[in-house]
Amino acid sequence: MELSHIEHIGIAVNNLDEAIAYYENTLGLTCYAIEEVPDQKVRTAFLKIGETKIELLESTDPEGPIGKFIEKKGPGVHHLAFAVNNLESNLAEVKEKGVRLIDSKPRKGAEGLDIAFLHPKSTFGVLTELCEDKNK
């Protein structure tokens, strides 16, 4: 597998507007996009520092993945995402190496990326996302 860079760090938050204000007013970053991903029951906001993005995640439904995460663990780092080329072949490769997959096939995520998650039980407790930008 060839990872090109950390695509983003996903952070679960209770209130997207309050979190954006912190990152902008305290840290000096700029939110450049907010979008809703209905099938994941989440609103996202993106900020960039260098080549890496921070994705703030606010649940739109307490039964969604972010709502359940916050209920169980509270707000905080949710996942680490790596940029890859040819997501499908990378999924096949990690599966062959014994990694448990949450997504066996890519699906659409925020910013139009193709995404797939690896199960944290196979990645030393870190929910890991692989992302492919087919527009590059």
C-alpha positions in Angstrom: 0.0 0.0 0.0 1.2 3.5 -0.8 -0.1 6.3 1.3 0.5 9.7 -0.1 -0.3 11.8 3.0 -2.7 12.2 5.9 -5.9 13.3 4.1 -7.6 14.4 7.3 -8.2 13.9 11.0 -11.9 13.5 11.9 -13.0 15.0 15.2 -16.4 14.4 16.6 -18.0 17.5 18.1 -21.3 18.3 19.9 -21.8 21.6 18.2 -20.3 22.3 14.8 -20.7 26.1 15.0 -18.9 26.3 18.4 -16.1 24.0 17.2 -15.6 26.1 14.0 -15.4 29.2 16.1 -12.7 27.7 18.3 -10.6 26.6 15.3 -11.0 29.9 13.6 -10.8 32.4 16.5 -8.3 30.6 18.7 -6.1 28.6 16.3 -6.4 31.0 13.3 -7.6 28.3 10.8 -10.3 29.0 8.2 -13.4 26.8 7.6 -13.6 26.4 3.9 -16.5 24.0 3.5 -19.6 22.7 5.4 -21.7 19.9 4.1 -24.1 17.3 5.2 -23.6 13.6 4.4 -27.1 12.2 5.0 -26.3 8.5 4.7 -23.7 8.9 7.5 -26.1 11.1 9.5 -23.5 13.8 9.9 -22.7 17.5 9.2 -19.1 18.1 8.4 -16.8 21.2 8.4 -13.4 21.3 6.9 -10.4 23.4 7.8 -6.9 23.0 6.4 -3.4 23.3 7.8 -0.6 22.6 5.4 -1.6 19.6 3.3 -3.7 18.1 6.1 -7.4 18.8 6.7 -9.3 18.7 9.9 -12.9 17.3 9.5 -15.2 18.4 12.3 -18.2 15.9 12.6 -21.5 16.8 14.1 -24.2 14.1 14.3 -27.6 14.9 12.8 -29.1 11.8 14.5 -28.2 10.4 17.9 -28.4 6.9 16.3 -25.9 7.7 13.6 -22.2 6.7 13.9 -21.0 10.1 15.3 -24.0 10.3 17.7 -23.2 6.8 19.1 -19.5 7.6 19.3 -20.1 10.8 21.3 -22.6 8.9 23.5 -20.0 6.2 24.3 -16.7 8.2 24.3 -17.6 11.9 24.3 -16.3 14.4 21.7 -12.8 14.0 20.4 -10.6 12.4 17.8 -12.8 10.0 15.8 -10.7 8.7 12.9 -7.5 9.2 11.0 -7.8 9.3 7.2 -5.0 8.5 4.6 -5.0 9.5 1.0 -4.5 6.6 -1.4 -4.6 5.9 -5.1 -6.8 2.9 -6.3 -8.8 2.5 -3.2 -10.3 -0.9 -4.3 -6.9 -2.5 -4.7 -5.8 -1.1 -1.3 -8.8 -2.6 0.4 -8.1 -6.0 -1.2 -4.5 -5.8 -0.1 -5.3 -5.0 3.6 -8.0 -7.6 3.7 -5.5 -10.2 2.3 -3.2 -9.2 5.2 -5.9 -10.0 7.7 -7.3 -6.5 8.4 -11.0 -6.4 9.3 -12.9 -4.1 7.0 -15.9 -2.0 7.9 -16.4 -1.2 4.2 -15.6 -3.9 1.7 -16.2 -1.6 -1.2 -15.7 2.2 -1.5 -18.6 4.5 -0.9 -19.0 8.3 -1.3 -17.9 10.5 1.5 -17.7 14.2 2.1 -16.0 16.4 -0.5 -16.9 13.8 -3.2 -14.1 11.4 -2.1 -14.4 7.7 -2.3 -13.9 6.3 1.2 -13.7 3.1 3.1 -13.1 2.4 6.8 -10.9 -0.2 8.4 -12.1 -1.7 11.7 -10.3 -0.3 14.8 -10.0 -3.8 16.2 -7.5 -4.5 13.4 -5.7 -1.1 13.5 -4.6 -0.9 17.2 -7.7 1.0 18.3 -7.6 3.7 15.6 -10.6 3.9 13.3 -8.8 4.3 9.9 -10.2 5.7 6.8 -8.8 5.3 3.3 -9.7 8.1 0.8 -9.3 8.4 -2.9 -9.9 11.6 -4.8 -10.7 10.5 -8.4 -10.8 14.1 -9.5 -7.0 14.5 -9.1 
